[in-house]
Amino acid sequence: MAAPVRSTADQPTSSVQNLTIGKALNLGLRAAMEADDKVLVLGEDVGKLGGVFRITDGLQKDFGEQRVLDTPLAESGIIGTAVGLAVRGFRPVCEIQFEGFIFPGFDQISSQLAKLHYRTQGGIKVPVVIRVPYGGGIGAVEHHSESPESLFAHIAGLKVVSCANPVDAYWMIQQAIRCDDPVLFFEPKRLYHSGALKAPVDTAAEPDPLFASRTVRQGSTATLVAYGPSVKVCLDAATAAAEDDLSLEVIDLRTLSPLDLEPVFESVRRTGRLITVSEAPSESSITSEIAARVQQECFYSLESPVLRVTGFDTPYPPSKLEEHYLPDLDRVLHAVDRALAW
Amino acid sequence: MEELRMVRLLDADGGAVEDDRYPMPPPEVLVDAYRALVRGKRLNEQASALVRQGRLAVYPSSRGQEACQVTAAAVLRPGDWLFPTYRDTVAVVERGVDPVEVLTLLRGDWHCGYDPSRHRVAPQATPLATQLLHAVGAAHAATLRGEDTVVLALCGDGATSEGDFHEALNFAAVFAAPVVFLVQNNKYAISVPLARQSVAPSLAHKGIGYGMPGVLVDGNDTAALTAVLGEAVTRAAGGGGPTLVEADTYRIDAHTNADDASRYRTDDEVAAWARRDPLVRLRAYLRGLAVLDDEREAEFTAAAEADAARLRAALADDRPPEPAELFAHVRATPTPQLAAQAASLRAELAAERRQPEEER
């Protein structure tokens, strides 16, 4: 008698789960804690509550209060304490509740965490991960919607990454925790629980390297480069443009420091046009850095100047104005039109 | 507000003072402390001289604070950790780090010249109070690892105004971390006097606010410091949590050689504190007990002189560090960008080396 045939959709193999970014991060953290008992989670409300976004949900219950610590409400204290824990062999994962609250910890990040390895000629490794929910579009009050990643990418000694989909969320957080350098891990908070972005995550798969960009849609007319929450904006723009027979290539940067721009150079040499997209203000930003490097490496391939679609150089606006601030599909397509008409 | 009674076991003339809270440490412990004081004082003088000779960029001297310096190291057991500041060279040396390696920072050769993990001494902190949080983290790590390791963190009176000081005390108390905070209240943050940092009855009072013992001790009394810090270390090691100790002392030298202390304090004030020299006081006590004689003193002085001579010889060799070091340790795993920048510097240096030959 033949064995009954089962559809994999009805009965997924045990290693594949359909996850949101938020749940993927949660399971990634769990996997990292299971793999290495030196991994600790600390921050505000990360224990019983599971974090205000529930990313650490259930971790304290399963790993105990020694490994999942609710700290006093002080960001410099969280990061400074994590540095000391790392000096003694732990791998602390700090949660900053919202990106706008990271600045009390900025000194510990920029003057201490980033420099200890250098100051001690490699004598001290500080494998600290700082998880930062970032970006706008959630209708929040001030200090809850910003994109400060460029500030950290500017600091030598740090590594800065951002995930944009559940598969990367699951793997990148584990890879960041395994990394011997301090990593700022920026999470696109408005997409945490997006059902539309749910994707099958194979926990038995071999992940891509952490510090590598990835082409997420192939095209030939122009290249869009984005990271974090803007990747979805660019993918939507590329889908819309396809209806007009425009073939847009989309690259998810994934790593903001160090930058991995070879895939971008390769793409621009084919398409001749580049639009960089980010919610952060444009001045002295990641998008500026990409523009500078692309004009240096791809000067003779460029058919138009590198264009940037970003937030404005203003403080993040009140929520009722944020739709005018955030780069959206139309603004990206408009930039594509400008590049093509150059 | 209730005054804290300062712990003092030796008066300014070296006479023993009864204190119902702390016993006098044994003579042999204090003789060794005296040896360390002689060595520390000589190191302060020698390093200051090396600045004048251009061998060091700068030296923040702990002259007058030697009792705090040597005791902070002496109370620690081999597995314990010290988290020092830029003014704590003597404490780091007394912990067993080679003075030449310690002065790497002030020589400008590298930001830290010793292996922190080997010596269990964190790099000397140049910003104020940042190291206190690291100390709390390292102390909490000991708890998580099930060790009885204690961490002793140093700072000055100025640092008690920094936010990290307060966050560190609070975190330490909430986690019951095995850490001892020693504030060397030397009365000035460069030029700004204590009254501009705090109007609390004492800095030790701040411990009480965070729920830990706050102890005020005569910072020029090696015996009192040994008793107070020793007790705090023992309590921390036994799970009793953190202690804040304020040592009442004075910075006899200027902030650094680049500072002109005459602009903000009088000679009379300095002279009054100079009469409370920790060496004079401990020497008088030990001579009175007949546990310190001329021969022993000569031995200590000779050892300190030998250290100073070795330091002079080592620092006479002023070969600059390798330019490649600039890029070597930025991250645990190197990045392509840095490799490219390192290559560009190598090319620049190679071109410079070739140039004189071409001109010839």
Interface residues (C-beta under 8 A of the other chain):
Chain A: L40 Q66 T71 P72 A74 S76 G77 I79 G80 T81 A82 V83 G84 L85 A86 V87 R88 G89 F90 P92 P104 D107 Q108 S111 Q112 K115 L116 H117 Y118 R119 T120 Q121 G122 G123 I124 K125 P127 A156 G157 K159 C179 D180 D181 F211 P258 L259
Chain B: W110 H111 C112 D115 P116 S117 A122 P123 P127 T130 L132 L133 H134 A135 V136 G137 A138 A139 H140 A141 A142 L144 R145 G163 D164 E167 A168 N170 F171 V174 E325 A328 H329 V330 R331 A332 T333 T335 P336 Q337
